[in-house]
Amino acid sequence: MNGFTRFWSRELTANPGRILENAHKESAPFQVEEVLPRLKEGGAFVKFTKQEGVPLADIESRVKAYLKENPIRPFWWPFQHVRANLVKGRPWVEDLLFRIPGYRLKVEFLPAQAGSEAVELSQEQLYSLFRPYGRLADVVPQPSDSKVLPKFSFLDFAASRRAVMAKNCMHGFTVPEVMGGGPGGTLLKLSYERKPKDHWIKDWLFSHPRIVIPAIAAIVAGITVAIFDPIRTFFIKAHITRTFHVEDNRFWRWFKNQANDLFRRNVEDDPGMEAIWDDRKDNIDQIGAWLMETADTFIVVQGPRGSGKRELVVDQALKHRKHKITIDCKPIQEARGDAATINAAAQEVGYRPIFSWMNSISGLIDLAAQGTTGVKTGFSETLDSQLAKIWNNTATALKSIALEGRKKNDKDAYLSDDEYLEAHPEQRPVVVIDNFLHKSAENSVVYDKIAEWAALLTTSNIAHVIFLTNDVSFSKSLSKALPDRVFRQISLSDCSPEVAKRFVITHLDSGVDIEDSDGEGGKKLTPSQRRKDLAELDECISYLGGRLTDLEFLARRIKTGENPKKAVHEIIDQSASEILKMFLIGMEDSGAGTGQNSSTSRKWSAEQAWILIKQLAQQEVLRYNEVLLNGTYSSGGEKVLQALEQAELITILSSNGRPHSIKPGKPVYLPAFKRLSQDQVLSSRLDLSMLTEAIKSENASIDKYENELKLLAALPKQPAALAPRIRWLLAKVAASQAKVESLEQESNVLKKILQEEY
């Protein structure tokens, strides 16, 4: 007979034969014949012969009792002990390499004799047969629709060593009829079976999206923070400190200076600006003084487009500031789509690497996951969160730059970082935000995030923030970020005529070598002194005003040899053509001529723009509320005026927080308005369009009055109380009809002009 011991060792006390003998010390009714070790399975077979009349169950019970009283444990794993069971079947002793022990057994049901039929044992029968060898995890019968022969079932044990014991003890066991094996008995054939685990990791991942997708998002975010954020902060610092800019390299500057000396190329970058800076020296000094103070508020420089705000701040007030960064809101606001907006914002601060295209892909993944799981995973990020990442990384870089000059042996080394920055405002970098509120009516998300970020920089004493804006209503947006602060403001206006004249003359004299220009008596003359037509300059500047862009354009035209009057005439013609194209021509075709906001690209009609041009040509300043009383502005008039101000056709002046007057958007627009209003054909065409709309409006009013009169006439009786109402309606009809006739007469006159004039 065979006994299977589930342990094998070279030690004497763990010898399976010795264990069997020690269990029967008094009188051993058997004799050990052979021990067959099974190293692959971690056990051994013990062959023995017994005396007649000695039951096998008695020998098995004594061995088990001995092992229980004297447990034998391996030194490397003391939580296990040797077990022994009687072999009931006919074990197959094999040494196949790929028959690896596991916790799953395949039980095949074969006929015990030739010609008999095997019986497929039930789960209950299999459980009763194999449970003594260890705890079972599951009993899996053969699928009912399976045609595989012989029939089989799977047994999953809780531990692989239990499966090994069961396989070696029950392989080849014949289940008799009394135990459910059928008339001829059923032979059990046992083998190790690997549980299929193909793609189980992938299957688990795809079957648990509510866990996997947020986990992936968290991993990606963690990798981004751990790896990419330090890299991005480094590039932002390099962008602010201009580490990789060749122009700031001292060797390059030396070489450039030597080359300039060799080739005599001393060209001024901004000729003529000295006169402007002399005039605005107080503003420059004021900004410099504010930057040396510890007040945590914004500095706002407001002025019309072309008034030199950026040059004043960046080139003059911050000329000697080493660490400064300029963020232009125009390319960020004008970008189309979230990816383009993120990319534009990243370029302004040097934030790289930037994966703006990943935002669209993650959005699609998030949408697909939401459709399958019903829950938003948060894998994608909104434009707000992406911009917040960029600004937060920039704030980290700015703070690092501000603390670079701090040393351990300083007298204030005991101060914390925040206290040090508060005590040393000169160490803080300067952030200049240009074109703030540019096209803010389209989308204010970008400006809200920038204002919040700027408030964080100032209140945390990380950096000074200077806003450059054309919008006079900037306080509404900035007050949301800093509601309890008073902003420091500088308002730039057009230059005075004297400064404007100096600017033009200086621009003419710049970049010209006067050594070859000799006048009478050998006196050297500048180009402006040699010209005889500059006496007209005062009159020309009165037309152009003091806008720097227009003055520079005038100076360039005069420098090319044009007469000042001719140059101004050309500038006015160009401005008139610009107004005609942008505000008047083509509006009727788009449907804006109806007086409603039906145009897809413009929020005003040609008639609404023309009435302002016509009235401003007659008087330089209009009353704001008087314009709104005009019938053309009866619907959405204030929005139209705001849109025209945004388009720079007009400038709305405010007093005590309310708009009170309207002026041309640029000084040069006033003579352009007059020139357009003097064009008889253009004026007749646009006036005719206005009259047509007025006639339509009066006819609509007449229809409304007539309908009400019909309703009153249909009453069975006419109460005396309705008589005043009827008289009022009749008077309104008569007044509207008279107005229609008058408008038609004016229209006929205008039509005649259009038929006769070119």
Buried (B, 14 or more C-beta within 10 A) or exposed (E): EBBBBBBBBEEEEBBBBBBBBBBBEEEBBBEBEEBBBBEBBBBBBBBBEBEEEEEBEEBBEBBBEBBEEEEBEBEEEEEBBBBBBBBBBEBBEEEEEEEEBBBBBBBBBBBBEEEBEBBBBEBEBBEEBBEEBBEBBEBBBBEEEEEEEBBBBBBBBEEBBBBBBBBBBBBBBBBEEEBBBBEBBBBBBBBBBEEEEEEEEEEEBEEEBEEBBBEBBEEEEEEEEEEBBEEBBBBBBBBBBBEEEEEEBEEEEEEBEEEEEEEEEEEEEBBBBBBBBEBBEEBBEBBBEBBEEEEBBBBBBBBBBBBBBBBBBBBBBBEEBEBBBBBBBEBBBBBEEBBBBBBBBBBBBBBBEBBBEBBEEBBEBBBBBBEEEEEEBBBBBEBEEBBBBBBBBBBBBBBBBBBEEBEEEEEEEEBEBEEBBBEBBEBBBBBBBBBBBBBBEEEBBBBBBBBBBBBBBBEBBBBBBBBBBBBBBBBEBBEBBBEEBEBBEBEBEBBEBEBBBBBBBBBBBBEBEEEEBEEEEEEEEBBBBEBEEBEBBEEBBEBBBBBBBBBBBBBBBBBEEBBBBBBBBBBBEEBBEEBBEBBBBBBBEBEBBBBEBEBEEBBBBBBBBBBBBBBBBEEEEBEBEEBBEBBBBEEBBEBBBBBBBBBBBBBBEEEEEEBEBBBBBBBBBBBBBBBBBEBBEBBBBBBBBBBBBBBEBBEEBBEBBEEBBEEBEEEEEEEEEEEEEBEEBEEBBEBBEEBBEBBEEBBEEBBEBEEEEE
